[in-house]
Amino acid sequence: MKIQDGNSQVKLYGLVLSGGKSTRMGQDKGVIEYHGLPQRMHVYNLLSKVCDKTFLSIRKEQESEISEGIPTVIDRDEYKGPFNGLLSANYAYPKVAWLVLACDLPLIDLKAINQLITARDKGKNATAFATRKSGLPEPLAAIWEPHGLANAIDYLKQATSSCPRKFLINSAVKLVFPKDDTVLMNANSEEDYREVLSKLESI
């Protein structure tokens, strides 16, 4: 899917953020199977349906776990937190927009992803999902524009926080409210894992 940006074509790449340490879950959240395959690959497959190219964002030590032929972006460890993976991807491909999804969103589906793409505002730094309950942007369920990531790099040079949500709250962002907030449920603990399984059984 190529998006027209003025007279140029800006490609939309997908990024599955799966380089976290998963300390609260006690195991790598990216390899937990909710849909019959590792979650990071489930999200990868979803993004591959709607993006020009899709990558797994991983730590260097995870490289041996990834099947041959799956494109990856290795963390450069230049920034802290989620910006590490996101800006490592931007460093590799600075002229594309990134549809970013964390690997701990087991209820995200293609319908929600397409809703985000349809609502995209290329003039903003990002188009981000938000729950009706919080009303706050979800930076790890968002489309980041090239200029938005450039602005984030400038922001990080002087910011006291490396939180991408804080950056989006204080910048130009388009909020998109999914039809069902549960698609944005994070599974970060054993309790969350059991709740997700319960919800999947009822679908």
Phi, psi and omega per residue, in radians:
M1 nan 1.942 -3.135
K2 -1.782 2.269 -3.067
I3 -1.794 2.227 3.092
Q4 -1.277 2.229 3.092
D5 -2.238 1.655 -3.013
G6 1.162 -2.203 3.130
N7 -1.664 -0.003 -3.100
S8 -1.930 2.819 3.097
Q9 -1.785 2.120 3.101
V10 -1.811 2.049 3.132
K11 -1.315 2.643 3.087
L12 -1.880 1.954 3.106
Y13 -1.788 2.604 3.096
G14 -1.755 2.556 3.133
L15 -2.414 2.105 3.068
V16 -1.719 1.917 -3.138
L17 -1.353 1.905 -3.077
S18 -2.401 0.481 -3.113
G19 -1.762 0.115 -3.137
G20 -1.240 2.840 -3.104
K21 -1.458 -0.265 3.073
S22 0.979 0.739 -3.061
T23 -1.157 -0.651 -3.131
R24 -1.220 -0.622 -3.131
M25 -1.297 -0.521 -3.140
G26 1.524 -0.067 3.056
Q27 -2.680 2.828 -3.104
D28 -1.080 2.041 -3.111
K29 -1.128 -0.428 -3.109
G30 -1.262 -0.327 -3.106
V31 -1.818 -0.062 3.069
I32 -1.151 2.396 -3.100
E33 -1.798 2.009 3.029
Y34 -1.868 -0.466 -3.016
H35 -2.183 0.463 3.072
G36 1.572 0.040 3.069
L37 -2.719 2.850 -3.127
P38 -0.899 2.420 -3.045
Q39 -0.997 -0.658 -3.135
R40 -1.115 -0.560 3.114
M41 -1.359 -0.550 3.058
H42 -1.086 -0.811 3.123
V43 -1.179 -0.681 3.080
Y44 -0.986 -0.797 -3.131
N45 -1.125 -0.673 3.103
L46 -1.091 -0.850 -3.114
L47 -1.165 -0.559 -3.138
S48 -1.114 -0.384 3.130
K49 -1.310 -0.366 -3.005
V50 -2.197 -0.108 -3.085
C51 -1.969 2.706 3.096
D52 -1.069 -0.691 3.127
K53 -2.707 2.601 -3.103
T54 -2.268 2.511 -3.090
F55 -2.260 2.646 2.911
L56 -1.655 2.230 3.049
S57 -1.597 2.067 -3.019
I58 -2.433 2.882 2.968
R59 -1.398 2.754 -3.119
K60 -0.969 -0.715 -3.072
E61 -1.256 -0.192 3.096
Q62 -1.539 -0.139 -2.989
E63 -0.999 -0.667 -3.088
S64 -1.219 -0.271 -3.115
E65 -1.457 -0.266 -2.995
I66 -1.592 2.321 -3.131
S67 -1.078 2.529 3.113
E68 -1.061 2.400 3.129
G69 1.715 -0.194 3.087
I70 -1.573 2.034 -3.129
P71 -1.124 2.418 -3.140
T72 -2.265 2.748 2.934
V73 -2.116 2.083 -3.124
I74 -1.513 2.312 3.114
D75 -0.964 2.285 3.090
R76 -1.507 -0.209 3.128
D77 1.012 0.643 3.099
E78 -1.616 -0.444 -3.119
Y79 -2.249 2.807 3.138
K80 -1.593 2.722 3.020
G81 1.166 -2.745 -3.087
P82 -1.052 -0.440 3.097
F83 -1.077 -0.398 3.129
N84 -0.993 -0.962 -3.133
G85 -1.211 -0.745 -3.081
L86 -1.109 -0.799 -3.101
L87 -1.410 -0.341 2.973
S88 -1.165 -0.700 3.082
A89 -1.152 -0.740 3.115
N90 -1.100 -0.619 3.102
Y91 -1.104 -0.708 -3.120
A92 -1.257 -0.661 -3.092
Y93 -2.411 1.383 -3.017
P94 -1.290 -0.204 -3.042
K95 -1.791 0.100 -3.140
V96 -1.882 2.785 2.971
A97 -1.563 2.591 -3.088
W98 -2.060 2.133 2.981
L99 -1.590 1.864 -2.992
V100 -1.810 2.293 3.019
L101 -2.334 2.329 3.034
A102 -1.266 2.653 -3.114
C103 -1.367 -0.074 -3.114
D104 -1.781 0.612 3.082
L105 -2.050 1.268 -3.003
P106 -1.197 -0.236 -3.111
L107 -1.799 -0.002 3.100
I108 -1.133 2.499 -3.117
D109 -2.393 3.019 -3.059
L110 -1.128 -0.605 3.126
K111 -1.068 -0.769 3.133
A112 -1.164 -0.732 3.135
I113 -1.063 -0.751 3.115
N114 -1.148 -0.578 3.073
Q115 -1.082 -0.736 3.128
L116 -1.111 -0.775 -3.127
I117 -1.117 -0.741 -3.133
T118 -1.103 -0.604 -3.092
A119 -1.499 -0.032 -3.041
R120 -0.922 2.340 3.049
D121 -2.046 1.800 -3.067
K122 -1.181 -0.280 3.134
G123 -1.393 -0.249 3.126
K124 -1.574 2.901 3.050
N125 -1.132 -0.626 -3.125
A126 -2.761 2.751 2.964
T127 -2.002 2.001 -2.970
A128 -2.181 2.482 2.973
F129 -1.145 2.682 3.017
A130 -2.610 2.508 3.060
T131 -1.439 2.665 3.096
R132 -1.158 -0.498 -3.119
K133 -1.181 -0.775 -3.081
S134 -1.648 -0.627 -3.079
G135 1.201 0.234 -3.086
L136 -1.862 2.539 -3.124
P137 -1.133 2.473 3.043
E138 -1.753 1.720 -3.040
P139 -1.160 -0.321 -3.132
L140 -1.778 0.327 2.978
A141 -2.526 1.227 -2.917
A142 -2.736 2.805 2.952
I143 -1.832 2.069 3.130
W144 -1.754 2.169 3.110
E145 -1.394 2.715 3.132
P146 -0.963 -0.757 -3.132
H147 -1.216 -0.488 3.096
G148 -1.175 -0.693 3.112
L149 -1.234 -0.609 3.049
A150 -1.102 -0.715 3.097
N151 -1.147 -0.613 3.115
A152 -1.129 -0.683 3.112
I153 -1.102 -0.756 3.090
D154 -1.090 -0.726 3.128
Y155 -1.043 -0.754 -3.074
L156 -1.207 -0.336 3.126
K157 -1.178 -0.419 -3.080
Q158 -2.216 -0.105 -3.077
A159 -1.338 2.654 3.063
T160 -1.599 -0.216 3.136
S161 -2.159 2.448 3.091
S162 -1.767 0.389 -3.115
C163 -1.377 2.066 -3.134
P164 -1.145 -0.489 3.097
R165 -1.139 -0.728 3.136
K166 -1.082 -0.686 3.087
F167 -1.063 -0.816 -3.099
L168 -1.172 -0.660 3.136
I169 -1.023 -0.595 -3.067
N170 -1.788 0.365 3.119
S171 -2.441 -3.137 -3.102
A172 -1.339 1.963 -3.102
V173 -2.431 2.469 3.044
K174 -1.675 2.163 3.117
L175 -1.635 2.408 3.108
V176 -2.181 2.172 -3.127
F177 -1.750 2.010 -3.136
P178 -1.123 2.738 -3.135
K179 -1.129 -0.455 3.101
D180 -2.381 2.030 -3.094
D181 -1.041 -0.378 -3.057
T182 -1.123 -0.352 3.122
V183 -1.138 -0.295 -3.135
L184 -1.747 0.179 3.141
M185 -1.136 2.209 3.051
N186 -1.511 2.401 3.054
A187 -1.897 1.669 -3.047
N188 -1.969 -0.089 -3.059
S189 -2.525 2.977 3.090
E190 -1.045 -0.673 3.124
E191 -1.104 -0.770 3.092
D192 -1.072 -0.724 -3.132
Y193 -1.011 -0.817 -3.138
R194 -1.146 -0.653 3.131
E195 -1.146 -0.708 3.115
V196 -1.096 -0.781 3.131
L197 -1.046 -0.678 3.123
S198 -1.114 -0.736 -3.134
K199 -1.187 -0.680 -3.136
L200 -1.160 -0.611 3.123
E201 -1.159 -0.481 -3.087
S202 -1.548 -0.130 -3.134
I203 -1.346 nan nan
